[in-house]
Amino acid sequence: MTAPIKRSVVVAGHQTCISLEEPFWNALAELAKSRDLSLNSLVTEIDRDRRGNLSSALRVYVLKSLQADDD
């Protein structure tokens, strides 16, 4: 397992840091690309609907998206 990497993103116009492992960053970037969104736009969208920690919400979003692809 890789260690979390801190990266800066802009969420709803505000810069913040998020820690995610490299596989989650890569999957999130691919999901944004597949939806023709910037990574910041996708993170902002996820942030609007989250309850709790943003990094956790991003991991859950990636997991649910990958599970939906398997159906």
C-alpha positions in Angstrom: 0.0 0.0 0.0 1.3 3.5 -0.8 1.4 6.3 1.7 -1.1 9.2 1.3 0.2 12.1 -0.7 -0.9 15.7 0.1 -2.1 17.7 -2.9 -3.7 21.1 -3.2 -7.0 21.4 -4.8 -9.6 24.2 -5.2 -13.0 23.4 -3.7 -15.7 25.9 -4.4 -13.1 28.6 -5.0 -11.1 27.9 -1.9 -7.7 26.2 -1.9 -7.3 23.2 0.4 -5.0 20.2 0.9 -6.2 16.6 0.5 -4.3 13.5 1.4 -4.9 10.4 -0.8 -2.9 7.4 -1.8 -1.6 7.5 -5.4 -4.1 4.9 -6.7 -7.0 7.0 -5.5 -5.6 10.1 -7.1 -5.1 8.3 -10.4 -8.7 6.9 -10.3 -10.2 10.2 -9.3 -8.3 11.9 -12.2 -9.6 9.3 -14.6 -13.2 9.7 -13.4 -13.0 13.4 -13.8 -11.6 13.0 -17.3 -14.3 10.5 -18.2 -17.0 13.0 -17.1 -15.2 15.9 -19.0 -14.6 17.7 -15.7 -11.5 19.2 -14.1 -10.3 17.4 -11.0 -11.2 20.5 -9.0 -14.7 20.5 -10.4 -15.2 16.8 -9.5 -13.8 17.3 -6.0 -16.2 20.3 -5.5 -19.1 18.2 -6.6 -18.2 15.4 -4.2 -17.6 18.0 -1.4 -21.2 19.3 -1.8 -22.7 15.9 -1.1 -20.3 14.7 1.6 -20.8 14.0 5.3 -17.5 13.9 7.3 -13.9 13.9 6.0 -13.3 15.0 2.4 -10.5 12.5 1.8 -12.7 9.7 3.0 -15.6 10.9 0.8 -13.3 10.9 -2.2 -12.2 7.3 -1.5 -15.8 6.2 -1.2 -16.7 8.0 -4.4 -13.9 6.2 -6.3 -14.9 2.9 -4.8 -18.6 3.3 -5.7 -17.7 4.4 -9.2 -15.5 1.4 -9.7 -18.2 -0.9 -8.3 -20.8 0.6 -10.6 -18.6 -0.1 -13.6 -18.5 -3.8 -12.6 -22.3 -4.1 -12.7 
